[in-house]
Structure formats: C-alpha cells, structure tokens
Amino acid sequence: MSSKKSLATRLLLYGVLGCMASQTALAAVTDISSIPLATSGGANILPNLLFDLDDSGSMQWDFMPDYVSPNTLASALPQSKPCMVDSSGNAYCSSGCTFGGSGFVCTAAGGPPYQAGGANGFNGVAYDPNFYYRPGLSSTGQPLINPPTGLPLGDPVTTTSVADDVYFHAPFGASVTNVDLATQIGELKYCNSNTVCKRNGADSAGANLVSGTAFDSSSSSSGNTMPAGQFPYRTNPANASSAIFGLPEMMPIASFTRTGTTVTATTVEAHGLTTTDKVYVPSPASVSVTCVAVTAVTTNTFTYSTSTSGSVAATDGSYRKCDAASFVRAATTVTVTETGHGLAVNDIITTFIASGNAMNVTNANVTAVTATTFTYTTGTTGALGATAGFWVRTGLYNVASSVTGTANAYAVIPVEYCSDANLTNCAYVLPGNTPPAGFTFPAYVRFCQTQAQALAPGAVSDSSGTPRCRSKYNETAGITQYLYARHGWFRRDIIKSTVGSYTNRPSRPDCLGAPTCTYAEEINNYARWYTYYRTRLQMMKSSVGTSFLSFIGNPTGTPPKPNSLRIGLVTMHAQDSGSVIPAKYLKISDFNTTQASNFYTKFYTQTAGSFTPLQQALARAGWIYAGKLNTGLTTGIPTADDPIQAACQ
C-alpha cells in the first residue's frame, strides 16, 4: 500500500516538474532557421503550381468590369447605367453579348464608353491607343502570327485582314475567321426619326472626323471649340444640329415641381437662362410647355407658368431653350430667318409664334436650308407677313443602329480635376488649361447618384457631405448607390490608310516617333489587340503565355537552364461530363520545354461557356494537392498524378 502511495507521489512530482519545465520552454524564443528549405537539403524539390482556369461564359465577354454592359445575360452588376439614353429608354452602351446555347457571342457594336479601353478608359478590355499590345507567344517565345516580327499586317501593311481570335487558329483550335479592319469593325450611329444620322466624333458615314462647337457649359455661351474627333458626352442644350454633341442626344435634365400654376425647375448645373428667354419642356407631361417665358431665375433654378394648376411633386424631366427668329409664310411654306441656325434638311422642329397662329407647328420637317434661313410647311395655306416667334429642335438624334466600317480608337479626355483621389471635390478644366492648385486628380470616369448629375455640363463638385459623384461604382442596397457613369470628353481616331499619323500616344514603344505613330504602327497595334486581347479569355491567354516564358527550364540546353517550377492545368469545367477530361487537364510536372509545349497547346485551345463553379474548382484543386485522385471531384485523374514528391513541398 505504501509502495503504491510512493509511486503516486513520484508521478505527481514528475508531472508538476514537467509542467514547470514546459512553461519555461514556452517562454523561450523559438529558433527558426534562416536557411530556406530549398537550400537546406531540398534543392531538388520544386514548387508545384496548378493553373486553375476560369473557362466560364463570362470569359468570352469583350468588356470588363461587369458594369460596362449590365444588359448582358448574367452580368453581376445589372443596375448600372453606363451611357446616355436612346430613343428606347436604354442607358446601355451596346446591345450586349448574346448567349447562343454553347456560349456567348460578343459582336455587338458599342458606343464611345464601350470602345474606350485601358487604365483611363471605361472598358478594361477595349482598345487603348496609348498601350503597346505585344503579340501572343508560343512556348518557344515566337509570335503566333508572322514570326519573328509579330506584325499581323506586315510593315509596310500588306493586308487589313486579321484573325478574330488567333487561339482558334491551327494548331490550337478550330478554323480561323478573318475580319477586315478596314470595313468590318462595328459601331453605333444615331438618327432622328427621319433617318438623318450622326456618329460620335465623325460624319454620318464614319469616314472623316468632324470639328466644330460644343455647348458643354453655360459659363461659355459661345460654346467650346472642338478639334476634329473630339466631343463631349453630356446633355445637349443646342438647337443647332450642326453643333458637336455626344450621342445618343439628350436634352438638359431638371427636377420639376409645381405649386398652383408656377413650375420650378432645379438643375444640377448652371442653366444659363434669363427672364428674356423662352423654354420648351417636353417632359414630364404634367408640366410640359412649348416656348413659354421664363419668369424668374437663380443659378440653378428657373420658373415658368402652365395653363393648368395643381401640385406636382419633384419629377425629373428635360428642357431646352427656344431660339428667336422671324417667320413669314407664302402659300404653305414658312421661311424662318435666323443667322447661324445650324439646321439640316429633315431636322425636326416645333414652333410657337403666338397662340392660334397658323405658322405654329409640332414636330415638322425642315424642307430647305441656307446659311440664314430654313423652311417648313403648314397644313393650311395663305400669305402671312413677317412675325417674330420661336422654334426648337425636337427631333433628337437618339435612334440607335449598328453599322460597320474602319477601325477606331477612343480615348477619354478629363475635363474635371479633383482635389481628392475619391474624385468628389472637382473643378471644370477645359483641355489645354491648367487645373487650380491642389486639384491634381484627373477624373476620367466617375459614378453619380442620378442621371442628371452624371450628364450635367460643367463640374459636379462636393467639398463636404455625401458626394453626388465619386470614383467607385456601387449598387449595393442599403447604402448610397452610384449607378450612373459620368465620363470625360472623348477623342476619336479613325484608323485608315489615308490618315498618316496618330498623336497623343506617349507610352507606345512600338512607335519610333512616339508620341506620334504611323498608320502601319497604329493599325498593327490595333490588329494585335483584336486578335490577341479583344475578349477576357484572349487577354488571359496572351498575358499568361508571355509571363510564363521565363519559368521554362531546359536542363539539357546550351547553356543549361535548370527547372525551377512544376506546372499543371485544370479548368473549372473539366468535369462537366462526370469525369475530368484530358482536353481540360494536364498533370503537374517539371516545367521543361516538353511540359511547356504541352501546357501552351492545351491552354490555348480552351474555350469558355456556362456558369462559374468557383467553389467546386477550388475544392478540386485541393483534392489534387492532397493526392485524393480518381474519386469524386477528381474522377478521371490517375492516382499516379499525385504532385507531391516530398513532405513540405
């Protein structure tokens, strides 16, 4: 009995002493080796890298982020309002990518925001004229088209035809479809209801850039001079259809309220109206008027009266100032005299001379023009002497249709510079002018709470409180949403053989005379973008193909280059058929010239479609690393493909 007690006592004592010792050990500094595992006996054990490719349908899209095309099926940001509103009431930049059963097809023409690419553009996938697009490369480092120069169209340019996706070209995929960059590049034109049409920054045929005067701010009543190809992307106060304005055309926006017969319109920008002006308000219908007198003004409000009475709560609508002119009628033809009216035949106008006057018309067609006059016809006949009156162009250029033509390059020109990186406190700065001190952040694209804020001429600025516009998009419910894109102005270049040089490209190392590029340099850069980078998947393939080259080992080469990495490939949809298929899987192995050739070939052949099974794809990758093969998520992968060669690899 005593011996048992003695043993128990000793064990208890040992336990206490052990705990005391362990507490001392825990308090000591842990000795961590400063020698990397790879140099301490495991130098021949290479890291494993499994490239898990997203081959879901969105990788076929030619836009990024999702807010660029909210009308594309499965877009994650469907509330976005990226562009101005067309005649159908759509604030989209294009008709979006369409789903054809096996995948998406993105051939729709897009407006300027959709086509302006790069870090300072709206669409991260679109062509950026200030970026040098390098050709996609094979595992030997050679361009996939026209090695070793990689010029798709040659220099001098011998063709304007290029593969729409070089990765479908043999030996990587199906037969290639060629696109003619001189005739088959899509864009949008906008017409009035008489099919008189315009294009952004160019003439109606899209063949030549246009210059002129734009009315982007009431602070410049005489307008702003636009060089060829440059245009604002704002609402348009001008009646002259010859003015430069963004398309689809929209009239200025205001919020309208009525008390009794008095309507008060509140604008985001300074409207520039006076009490000597007449105003046309087509919407909202409850307060619509045709060329009635403005009765009072402040910087951001104006008032007028309606023939009806009653309260109207704040409602957004549009307005436009009416032009004064002299009207005279002979038979049914009315001749209007106003110097610099800026109209064209088949423009659509509404007139108001006096209540009940026979020369009043609504949405009448302009039948003839001179520099100082234009004519239209009335439904009645008889001579009427010269009478003062007013007119307004009511037929907007906002009916969209797709057309094809030459390649184009769009760049965003900031006209707001801000004092903060969030782009909330901003000043209006015309191109070529110096921003105020402290306003150092150019606002290429901002996002606003309302359409009126996004399209207001001049500057939209807030130095305190909740900003109306800022740098980041948000459609999350429960907090302030910023859905409406506010773009800078745009500059368009038409890339065709008759245009010899292209300026404003300081970051183009392929241009010997940068910042100016020749036609051959510009059209080849556009061709490389079109065939190598035009969709998300093409961009992924080209960038990965270039960045992985430096990791390819060649131990038997001269001089030898040791292997430094083991690489394999699997796609998100590798197991759609129930078993991982070889066409979408490559086992992890030493990244030597043989494995690199296999990797590049298999990687370049991948196509995209269906949904995004991200969680499943990540789990499958974990199973591969865990050696859990040929079962469940890895069914079809041989057990011999276990990538782990040693512990701690």
C-alpha positions in Angstrom: 0.0 0.0 0.0 2.8 2.3 1.0 4.7 1.5 -2.2 1.6 2.5 -4.3 1.4 5.8 -2.4 5.1 6.4 -3.0 4.7 5.7 -6.8 1.7 8.0 -7.0 3.7 10.7 -5.2 6.6 10.4 -7.5 4.4 10.5 -10.6 2.7 13.6 -9.3 6.0 15.2 -8.6 7.3 14.4 -12.1 4.1 15.9 -13.6 4.5 19.1 -11.7 8.1 19.4 -12.6 7.3 18.6 -16.3 4.7 21.4 -16.3 7.2 23.8 -14.8 9.7 22.9 -17.4 7.2 23.2 -20.3 6.3 26.7 -19.0 9.9 27.7 -19.2 10.2 26.2 -22.7 7.1 28.2 -23.9 8.7 31.4 -22.6 11.9 30.8 -24.6 12.5 32.4 -28.1 11.7 29.9 -30.9 14.7 29.1 -33.0 13.5 29.5 -36.7 16.0 28.5 -39.3 17.2 31.4 -41.6 18.1 28.9 -44.4 15.3 28.3 -46.9 14.1 24.8 -47.2 15.2 24.6 -50.9 18.8 25.3 -49.9 18.9 23.0 -46.9 18.8 19.6 -48.5 15.6 20.0 -50.6 17.0 22.0 -53.5 15.8 19.4 -56.0 12.2 19.7 -54.7 10.4 22.2 -56.9 7.3 24.1 -56.0 4.0 22.9 -57.6 1.7 25.3 -59.4 -1.7 24.2 -60.6 -3.2 26.8 -63.0 -7.0 26.6 -62.5 -8.5 28.3 -65.5 -11.9 30.1 -65.4 -13.5 28.9 -68.6 -17.0 30.1 -67.7 -19.1 32.0 -70.2 -18.1 35.5 -68.9 -14.6 34.9 -70.2 -16.0 35.3 -73.7 -17.1 38.8 -72.9 -15.4 41.8 -74.6 -15.9 44.1 -71.6 -14.7 44.5 -68.0 -15.9 45.2 -65.3 -19.5 43.9 -65.5 -21.0 47.4 -65.1 -19.8 48.2 -68.6 -22.6 46.0 -70.1 -25.3 45.5 -67.5 -27.7 44.2 -70.2 -25.5 41.2 -71.0 -27.1 38.0 -69.6 -25.5 37.0 -66.2 -23.8 40.3 -65.7 -23.1 40.6 -61.9 -23.9 44.4 -61.9 -27.2 44.7 -63.8 -28.3 48.0 -62.3 -25.5 50.0 -64.0 -26.4 53.0 -66.2 -23.2 53.3 -68.2 -24.3 55.5 -71.2 -26.7 58.2 -72.3 -30.3 57.2 -73.0 -31.5 56.3 -76.5 -35.0 56.5 -78.0 -35.9 53.2 -76.5 -35.1 54.5 -73.0 -32.0 52.3 -72.6 -28.9 53.7 -70.9 -26.7 50.9 -72.4 -23.5 51.3 -74.4 -24.4 48.4 -76.7 -26.9 45.6 -77.2 -24.6 43.4 -75.1 -23.2 39.9 -75.6 -25.7 37.3 -76.6 -25.9 33.7 -75.4 -26.1 31.2 -78.2 -26.5 27.9 -76.2 -22.9 26.8 -76.2 -21.5 30.2 -75.2 -21.6 34.0 -75.5 -21.1 35.9 -78.8 -19.8 39.4 -78.5 -20.1 41.1 -81.9 -22.4 44.0 -80.9 -21.3 47.5 -81.8 -20.7 49.8 -78.9 -20.8 53.5 -78.1 -17.7 55.5 -77.1 -17.6 54.4 -73.4 -17.8 50.8 -74.5 -14.9 51.3 -77.0 -12.6 53.4 -74.8 -10.1 51.0 -73.2 -7.2 50.9 -70.8 -6.5 52.2 -67.4 -8.0 55.6 -68.2 -10.9 54.2 -70.2 -14.3 52.8 -69.2 -13.9 49.3 -70.7 -10.8 47.5 -69.5 -10.8 45.1 -72.4 -11.4 47.6 -75.2 -8.6 49.0 -77.3 -6.3 51.5 -75.6 -4.3 53.6 -78.2 -1.7 54.5 -75.6 -0.8 50.9 -74.8 1.5 48.6 -76.8 -0.1 45.3 -77.3 2.5 42.6 -77.6 1.8 39.5 -79.7 0.8 36.2 -78.1 3.7 33.8 -77.9 4.4 30.1 -78.3 6.3 28.1 -75.8 9.4 28.9 -77.8 8.9 32.6 -77.4 7.9 33.2 -81.0 4.8 35.3 -82.1 1.9 33.1 -83.1 1.4 35.2 -86.2 4.2 36.2 -88.6 7.2 35.3 -86.5 9.7 36.7 -85.8 8.3 40.3 -86.3 4.9 39.5 -84.9 3.3 42.2 -87.2 -0.1 40.8 -88.1 -0.5 43.0 -91.1 3.1 43.5 -92.1 5.3 46.6 -92.5 4.5 48.0 -94.9 0.9 47.0 -94.4 0.0 44.4 -97.0 -3.5 43.5 -95.7 -6.2 44.7 -93.3 -7.4 41.2 -92.6 -6.7 39.6 -89.3 -7.8 36.5 -87.3 -10.7 37.5 -85.0 -9.1 35.1 -82.4 -5.7 33.7 -83.1 -6.2 31.0 -80.5 -8.7 29.3 -82.7 -6.0 29.2 -85.4 -4.3 25.9 -86.1 -2.7 24.2 -84.3 -4.6 25.5 -81.3 -8.2 25.3 -82.3 -10.8 25.4 -85.0 -10.6 27.1 -88.4 -10.0 30.8 -88.1 -12.4 33.6 -89.0 -10.8 36.7 -90.6 -12.0 40.2 -90.0 -11.3 43.1 -92.3 -10.2 46.1 -90.1 -11.0 48.5 -92.9 -14.6 47.5 -93.4 -16.0 45.2 -90.7 -15.5 47.0 -87.4 -18.8 47.7 -85.7 -20.0 50.9 -84.1 -23.3 52.7 -83.4 -24.9 55.5 -85.4 -27.8 57.6 -84.1 -30.6 59.0 -86.3 -33.6 61.2 -85.8 -37.0 59.8 -86.9 -36.4 61.0 -90.4 -33.3 58.8 -90.6 -30.9 61.7 -90.7 -27.9 60.2 -88.9 -24.8 61.1 -87.0 -21.8 59.3 -85.4 -19.8 60.3 -82.4 -16.8 62.4 -83.5 -17.3 61.6 -87.2 -19.5 62.3 -90.1 -22.6 60.2 -90.8 -20.5 57.8 -93.0 -17.9 57.4 -90.3 -15.2 58.2 -92.9 -14.0 61.5 -91.6 -13.6 63.2 -88.2 -15.6 66.4 -87.6 -14.8 69.6 -85.7 -17.0 72.4 -84.5 -18.6 74.0 -81.5 -19.9 72.1 -78.5 -22.0 73.6 -75.7 -20.8 71.8 -72.6 -21.3 74.6 -70.0 -23.5 77.7 -69.6 -20.3 79.5 -68.5 -19.4 79.6 -72.2 -22.4 80.9 -74.0 -20.5 81.0 -77.3 -19.6 77.3 -76.9 -16.3 75.4 -76.8 -14.2 74.8 -79.9 -13.7 71.1 -80.6 -10.8 69.8 -82.6 -11.5 67.1 -85.1 -12.8 63.9 -83.5 -13.3 65.4 -80.0 -16.8 65.6 -78.4 -18.4 65.9 -75.0 -20.6 63.2 -73.5 -23.2 65.3 -71.8 -26.8 66.5 -72.4 -27.1 69.0 -75.3 -28.7 72.4 -74.9 -28.2 73.4 -78.5 -30.9 73.5 -81.2 -28.3 73.6 -84.0 -27.9 70.1 -85.3 -24.5 71.2 -86.7 -23.1 71.6 -83.2 -20.9 68.9 -81.7 -22.6 66.8 -79.1 -22.5 63.3 -77.7 -24.8 60.6 -78.9 -27.4 59.4 -78.2 -28.6 63.0 -77.9 -30.4 64.1 -74.8 -31.8 67.5 -73.7 -30.7 69.0 -70.4 -32.2 67.4 -67.3 -34.0 69.2 -64.4 -36.2 68.3 -61.5 -39.7 69.9 -61.9 -42.2 70.8 -59.1 -45.4 72.8 -59.4 -47.4 74.9 -57.0 -50.5 76.3 -58.4 -49.6 77.3 -62.0 -45.9 78.0 -61.2 -43.4 75.4 -62.1 -39.9 75.5 -60.6 -37.1 73.6 -62.4 -34.0 72.8 -60.5 -30.8 71.8 -62.4 -27.5 70.3 -61.3 -25.5 72.7 -63.4 -25.9 76.4 -64.0 -28.6 76.5 -66.7 -27.7 79.9 -68.1 -31.3 81.0 -68.8 -32.6 84.6 -68.2 -36.0 86.1 -67.9 -35.9 87.2 -71.6 -35.8 83.5 -72.7 -38.5 81.1 -73.7 -38.3 77.4 -72.7 -39.5 74.1 -74.1 -40.3 71.3 -71.7 -41.4 68.0 -73.3 -41.5 66.0 -70.0 -42.8 65.4 -67.5 -46.2 65.7 -69.3 -47.8 67.3 -66.3 -45.7 70.4 -66.7 -44.9 70.3 -70.4 -44.9 73.6 -72.3 -43.8 74.9 -75.7 -41.7 78.1 -75.7 -43.2 79.9 -72.7 -41.5 82.7 -70.9 -39.0 82.1 -68.1 -40.4 84.2 -65.2 -37.6 84.0 -62.6 -34.1 82.6 -62.3 -31.4 81.7 -59.9 -28.1 80.0 -60.8 -29.7 76.5 -60.6 -33.4 77.2 -60.9 -35.9 78.8 -63.3 -39.6 79.2 -63.2 -42.4 79.4 -65.7 -46.2 79.1 -65.7 -48.6 76.4 -67.1 -52.1 76.8 -68.2 -53.2 74.1 -65.7 -53.0 74.3 -62.0 -52.2 71.8 -59.2 -49.4 70.5 -57.1 -46.7 68.3 -58.8 -44.1 66.6 -56.7 -40.4 66.7 -57.8 -40.1 64.8 -61.1 -37.1 64.6 -63.4 -37.7 65.8 -67.0 -36.0 67.6 -69.8 -35.9 71.1 -71.3 -34.4 73.2 -74.0 -34.2 76.9 -74.7 -36.2 78.2 -77.7 -34.5 80.2 -80.4 -36.0 83.6 -81.5 -36.5 84.2 -85.3 -38.6 85.9 -87.9 -41.4 83.8 -89.6 -43.1 84.6 -92.9 -45.4 82.3 -95.0 -46.1 82.1 -98.7 -48.8 79.6 -99.5 -48.0 76.6 -97.2 -44.2 77.3 -97.0 -42.9 79.1 -94.0 -39.5 80.7 -94.2 -37.7 81.3 -90.9 -34.8 83.8 -90.8 -32.1 83.3 -88.2 -28.4 83.7 -88.8 -26.5 80.6 -87.7 -29.5 78.4 -87.1 -27.4 75.3 -87.7 -30.2 73.0 -89.0 -30.2 70.5 -91.8 -32.8 69.2 -94.2 -35.1 66.8 -92.4 -34.3 68.1 -89.0 -37.5 68.1 -86.9 -38.7 71.3 -85.2 -41.6 72.7 -83.2 -42.5 76.4 -83.5 -44.5 78.9 -81.5 -45.3 82.4 -82.8 -48.5 83.2 -80.8 -51.4 81.2 -79.6 -53.5 80.1 -82.5 -51.0 81.4 -85.1 -51.2 79.4 -88.4 -47.5 79.1 -88.5 -47.3 77.1 -85.3 -46.3 73.5 -85.9 -45.3 70.5 -83.9 -42.6 68.2 -85.0 -42.4 69.5 -88.5 -39.7 68.6 -91.0 -37.2 71.2 -92.2 -37.5 71.2 -96.0 -34.7 73.5 -97.1 -31.8 75.5 -95.6 -29.4 78.3 -96.3 -26.9 79.9 -94.0 -29.5 82.3 -92.6 -32.9 80.7 -93.3 -34.8 77.4 -93.2 -38.2 76.4 -94.3 -41.1 74.1 -93.3 -44.7 73.6 -94.4 -48.0 74.0 -92.6 -51.3 72.3 -93.1 -53.0 75.5 -94.1 -52.2 77.9 -96.8 -52.1 81.7 -97.3 -49.7 84.5 -97.1 -48.6 85.7 -93.6 -46.3 88.7 -93.1 -43.1 88.6 -91.1 -43.8 87.8 -87.5 -41.4 87.3 -84.5 -41.6 83.9 -83.0 -39.7 81.0 -81.5 -38.6 77.5 -82.6 -36.9 74.5 -81.0 -35.4 71.3 -82.5 -37.4 68.5 -81.0 -36.2 65.6 -83.2 -33.3 64.2 -81.3 -30.5 62.1 -82.7 -31.1 59.1 -80.5 -32.4 56.2 -82.6 -29.5 53.7 -82.4 -28.5 51.2 -85.2 -25.3 49.2 -85.8 -23.0 49.9 -88.7 -19.6 48.7 -89.8 -16.6 50.5 -91.1 -13.0 51.2 -90.3 -11.1 50.5 -87.0 -11.5 53.3 -84.5 -9.6 54.3 -81.3 -11.3 56.2 -78.5 -9.6 58.0 -75.6 -11.1 59.8 -72.6 -10.1 63.4 -72.0 -10.7 64.6 -68.5 -12.5 67.9 -68.1 -12.8 67.7 -64.3 -9.8 67.7 -62.0 -10.3 66.8 -58.3 -8.6 67.6 -55.0 -9.0 64.0 -53.8 -8.4 60.5 -55.0 -12.1 59.7 -54.5 -13.0 62.3 -57.1 -15.6 64.1 -55.1 -14.4 67.7 -55.0 -13.7 68.7 -58.6 -13.1 71.7 -60.8 -14.1 72.1 -64.5 -10.9 72.4 -66.6 -11.1 72.6 -70.4 -8.4 70.6 -72.3 -5.1 72.5 -72.5 -5.8 74.6 -69.4 -4.1 74.2 -66.0 -6.1 72.9 -63.1 -6.4 75.0 -60.0 -3.8 74.5 -57.3 -4.4 71.3 -55.4 -6.7 69.8 -58.0 -4.3 67.1 -59.2 -6.5 64.1 -59.8 -7.9 63.8 -63.4 -11.5 62.4 -63.5 -11.7 60.2 -66.5 -14.7 58.3 -65.2 -16.9 59.0 -62.1 -20.1 57.4 -60.8 -23.0 59.5 -59.7 -26.3 59.0 -57.8 -28.5 60.3 -60.5 -28.6 60.6 -64.3 -28.9 64.4 -64.1 -25.6 64.5 -62.1 -23.8 62.2 -64.5 -24.8 64.1 -67.6 -24.6 67.7 -66.3 -22.3 70.0 -68.2 -19.6 71.8 -66.3 -18.4 70.4 -63.0 -20.2 68.4 -60.3 -18.4 69.0 -57.0 -18.9 68.4 -53.3 -16.3 69.5 -50.7 -18.3 68.1 -47.8 -21.3 65.8 -47.0 -22.3 62.8 -49.1 -20.8 63.3 -52.6 -23.1 63.3 -55.6 -20.4 61.7 -57.7 -17.2 59.7 -56.8 -14.7 57.3 -58.3 -16.2 54.0 -57.3 -19.3 52.2 -58.6 -21.8 50.8 -56.1 -25.2 49.1 -56.5 -25.4 47.5 -53.0 -28.8 48.1 -51.4 -28.9 49.9 -48.1 -26.2 52.4 -48.7 -25.8 55.2 -51.2 -25.8 53.8 -54.7 -23.6 55.2 -57.5 -25.0 53.7 -60.7 -24.6 56.4 -63.4 -21.3 56.8 -65.2 -20.0 60.3 -65.7 -17.4 60.3 -68.4 -15.0 62.9 -69.5 -15.0 64.1 -73.1 -13.9 61.6 -75.8 -11.4 61.8 -78.7 -11.9 59.5 -81.7 -9.2 58.5 -84.2 -10.2 56.8 -87.4 -7.5 54.2 -88.3 -7.3 54.0 -92.0 -4.6 54.2 -94.7 -5.4 57.8 -95.7 -4.5 59.0 -92.2 -0.8 59.1 -92.0 -0.1 59.8 -88.3 -1.7 59.4 -84.9 -0.8 61.7 -81.9 -1.2 61.5 -78.1 0.5 58.1 -77.7 3.5 58.8 -75.4 3.5 55.2 -74.0 3.9 53.3 -77.2 7.4 51.8 -77.5 6.5 50.3 -80.9 6.2 53.8 -82.4 9.6 55.1 -83.5 8.3 58.7 -83.3 6.3 58.4 -80.1 4.1 60.1 -79.0 3.2 60.1 -82.7 2.6 56.7 -84.5 2.4 56.0 -88.2 -0.5 54.3 -89.9 1.4 51.0 -90.1 2.3 51.1 -86.4 -1.2 52.0 -85.3 -3.1 49.5 -87.5 -0.7 46.7 -86.4 -1.2 47.6 -82.8 -5.0 47.5 -83.3 -4.6 44.2 -85.1 -2.6 42.7 -82.2 -5.3 43.9 -79.8 -8.1 42.5 -81.9 -6.7 39.0 -82.4 -4.9 38.6 -79.0 -6.7 40.7 -76.4 -10.3 41.5 -77.6 -12.0 39.3 -75.0 -11.3 38.4 -71.4 -10.1 34.9 -72.4 -7.9 36.1 -75.2 -6.3 38.6 -72.8 -5.8 35.9 -70.2 -4.1 33.6 -72.8 -1.8 36.3 -74.1 -0.7 37.6 -70.7 -0.1 34.1 -69.3 1.7 33.0 -72.4 4.1 35.9 -72.1 4.6 35.8 -68.3 5.3 32.0 -68.1 8.1 32.0 -70.6 10.8 32.9 -68.1 9.9 29.9 -66.0 10.5 27.3 -68.7 13.6 25.1 -67.9 15.9 23.4 -70.3 18.4 21.3 -68.3 19.9 19.8 -71.4 20.2 23.0 -73.3 23.3 25.0 -74.1 23.8 26.6 -71.7 21.6 24.5 -69.5 18.7 26.1 -67.6 17.6 24.2 -64.6 13.9 23.6 -64.0 12.6 26.0 -61.4 8.9 25.1 -61.2 6.4 22.3 -61.8 3.2 23.4 -63.5 -0.1 21.7 -64.4 -3.5 22.8 -65.7 -7.1 22.2 -64.9 -10.2 24.2 -65.9 -13.4 25.0 -63.9 -15.5 22.9 -66.3 -13.0 20.0 -66.6 -15.5 17.6 -65.0 -18.8 18.7 -66.7 -19.2 15.2 -68.2 -18.8 13.5 -64.9 -15.1 12.7 -65.3 -12.2 15.1 -65.7 -11.5 15.0 -69.5 -7.9 15.1 -70.8 -8.6 18.1 -73.0 -9.1 20.2 -69.9 -6.4 18.7 -67.7 -2.6 18.5 -67.6 -0.9 16.8 -64.7 1.7 18.8 -62.7 5.2 18.1 -63.9 8.6 19.8 -64.3 8.1 22.9 -66.5 10.7 22.0 -69.1 10.4 22.5 -72.8 8.2 19.4 -73.3 5.8 20.3 -70.5 5.7 23.9 -71.6 4.8 22.9 -75.2 2.0 20.7 -73.8 0.8 23.4 -71.4 0.7 26.2 -74.0 -1.0 24.0 -76.6 -3.7 22.7 -74.2 -4.1 26.2 -72.5 -4.6 28.0 -75.9 -7.2 25.5 -77.1 -9.6 26.2 -74.2 -12.9 27.8 -74.9 -15.4 29.3 -72.5 -19.1 28.7 -71.7 -21.7 28.1 -68.9 -21.7 29.2 -65.3 -18.8 29.8 -62.8 -18.4 26.8 -60.4 -15.7 28.6 -58.4 -16.1 26.7 -55.1 -16.1 23.3 -56.8 -13.0 24.3 -58.9 -11.0 25.3 -55.8 -12.1 22.2 -54.0 -10.9 20.0 -56.9 -7.5 21.8 -56.8 -7.3 21.0 -53.1 -8.0 17.4 -53.8 -5.3 17.2 -56.4 -2.7 18.6 -53.9 -4.0 16.2 -51.3 -3.4 13.2 -53.6 -7.1 12.4 -53.4 -7.3 11.3 -57.1 -9.7 9.4 -59.3 -12.6 9.8 -57.0 -15.4 12.4 -56.6 -14.2 15.8 -57.8 -11.1 14.2 -59.4 -12.7 11.2 -61.1 -10.7 10.6 -64.3 -7.4 11.8 -62.9 -5.0 8.9 -62.5 -3.7 8.3 -59.0 -0.2 8.3 -60.4 -0.6 12.1 -61.0 -0.1 12.9 -57.3 2.0 16.1 -57.5 3.6 15.8 -54.0 7.1 14.4 -54.2 8.2 15.2 -50.7 6.8 16.5 -47.4 6.6 20.2 -47.1 6.7 20.6 -50.9 
